[in-house]
Every structure is written in structure tokens, then in C-alpha cells.
């Protein structure tokens, strides 16, 4: 699995990832979050408003069991940590 990260400097979002899940098949918009010091992987979701005007969410990527999801998350987290070692965050502040 090839994973390419793009740095994001917005709130708790650390980076976005594009994952090549098979040759020429990519999964976009996987989000790497930093929630209270813990790295969390968030897979893309589709949302829609139902007849009752409630917003419903559907996971785009589904796993046959929780173990497979956990393995994917661990692999993505490890790849992110390795990427972050060579791509340190640069904080930019403006003088006002």
C-alpha cells in the first residue's frame, strides 16, 4: 500500500492522505487528526439529508471486521509517523 501525505495546518487536522489500495486505484481524503495528543485516522464519509431533514453518514470504506480496520489504521499511523520525521511542521505567524 502506497500512502502519500499532504500537510494541513487547520485545527486538529494534521494531514490528508491519498492511499493507493491497488495498482492505479486510489482512496482520497483520508484524514489524520491529532485529538488530545493522539493520532487518529478518519476515513472519508458520504453525508446526505434524509426526508426527516436529519443528516445521515455512510462510510465509503467498509471492512469485513474490526481487526482489518485496526490493521489499516495502524499501518497508516506508522506511515504518517515516518513521513512526519522527514517533514516537520512549520508554523507560520503573521505580525500584526
N, C-alpha and C positions, 0 to 999 in steps of 0.2 A: 504494500500500500504506500503510494507516494503522497506526501502531505506538504502543501505549500501554505505558508502563513503570511498574513499581511497585518502589520502593526496598526492598532487603533488606539486613539488617545481620548476616549469618551467614557467617563464614569467608570463603572466596574468592568467594562469590556476591555480585555487585554489585546485580543487579536481575532481575526477571522481566518478560517482555514478553507482551502479547497482540497478535497481528497480524491485521488484517482483510485476508484474502487476496483476497476478492471481496466485493461488497456483501452484508452480512449473514452472511458466512462467516468465522469466527474460528479462529485457531490459538492455543491456550493453552499456558502453561508453557514458553515459550522462555526459556532461562536465559542471563544474561550473567555470565560469570565473569572474574575477574582472576587469572590464573595467572602468577606471577612478573613482574608489571607489564604483561602483555599481555592485552588484552581478547579473550575467546574466546566465540563463540556456540555454545550447545549446544541442539539441537533435542530435543523430547520423544521418549522411547523407551518401548516396552512391554516388560516383562520377564515371564518365566514359567519355572517349574521343569519340566524335562523328566523323562522316565521314568528317566533315569540320575541324577536329582537334581542335575543341573547347571543353573545359571541361564542362560537364553538371552535375548538382547536383540534386538528388532526396531525399526528406525527407523519412526516413524509418518509422517514426511515423507520422501519419496524424490524424487530428482532424476534426470532422464534422463542428465545428465553432470555432471562435477565443476565445469565452468565455471559452470553455473547455480547450483550450491550456493555457490560462491565469491562470485558476484554478490549473492545473497541475504544472505550473511554480511556482506559489505562494506556493503550498504545498511542492515542492522540496526545494525552497529557505528557507522556515521556518524550514524544517527538517535539512538543511545544517547549519543554524544559531545555532540550538540547538546542533547539533553534534560538531560544532566548539567551543562551550562554554566548552565542556569537553575535546576537542582535540586541544589544542593551537598549532599554528605553531611554529616550532623550526627551526631557521635559523642557518645554519652551514657555517662557514667561514674557509678557509684554510690560514695558514701563509705562505707567500712566501718570 
